[in-house]
Amino acid sequence: MKPLKLNSAQMVANARRRITEIETDDLISRLHDPDVVIIDIRDIRERQRSGCIPGSVHAPRGMIEFWVDPDSPYHKEIFAQDKHYVFHCASGWRSALTVATLQDMGFEAAHLKEGFSTWADKGGPIERLEIKTGS
């Protein structure tokens, strides 16, 4: 018998059923809440191209589990605080999978349901990043 395989859409749907999703309007209203840490897992090129949520922390998707894990040599102190963490990507797919994985590790977090895609349209401020070029 062939093992059951899930495609990426099914994996995202499964993750969304068991994690906390935050609507864009709700996160905009909490933007200046000192107890909320917004984590942007998009690629640096996405952040440079589209901008980012002011005050958000960039944590590349490929390093999240290592940065969150206090036993990892790559652990980052930003993840050791007693805060509410909200992860986001561009459309909410990568962040849903990320938060589900972190939940499996015992780390409490939520994700921005629609990702950065609706942030500006809903009135969320955007910070533009300086693009560094070689000299």
MOPEJO-V315033 format. One record per residue. RES is the residue in one letter. SS is DSSP state (H for helix, E for strand, - for the rest). Layout:
<<RES/SS> <RES/SS>>
This chain:
<<M/-> <K/-> <P/-> <L/-> <K/-> <L/-> <N/-> <S/H> <A/H> <Q/H> <M/H> <V/H> <A/H> <N/H> <A/H> <R/H> <R/H> <R/H> <I/-> <T/E> <E/E> <I/E> <E/-> <T/H> <D/H> <D/H> <L/H> <I/H> <S/H> <R/-> <L/-> <H/-> <D/-> <P/-> <D/-> <V/E> <V/E> <I/E> <I/E> <D/E> <I/-> <R/-> <D/-> <I/H> <R/H> <E/H> <R/H> <Q/H> <R/H> <S/H> <G/-> <C/E> <I/-> <P/-> <G/-> <S/-> <V/E> <H/E> <A/-> <P/-> <R/H> <G/H> <M/H> <I/H> <E/H> <F/H> <W/H> <V/H> <D/-> <P/-> <D/-> <S/-> <P/-> <Y/-> <H/-> <K/-> <E/H> <I/H> <F/H> <A/H> <Q/-> <D/-> <K/-> <H/E> <Y/E> <V/E> <F/E> <H/E> <C/-> <A/-> <S/-> <G/-> <W/H> <R/H> <S/H> <A/H> <L/H> <T/H> <V/H> <A/H> <T/H> <L/H> <Q/H> <D/H> <M/-> <G/-> <F/-> <E/-> <A/-> <A/E> <H/E> <L/E> <K/-> <E/-> <G/H> <F/H> <S/H> <T/H> <W/-> <A/-> <D/-> <K/-> <G/-> <G/-> <P/-> <I/-> <E/E> <R/-> <L/-> <E/-> <I/-> <K/-> <T/-> <G/-> <S/->>
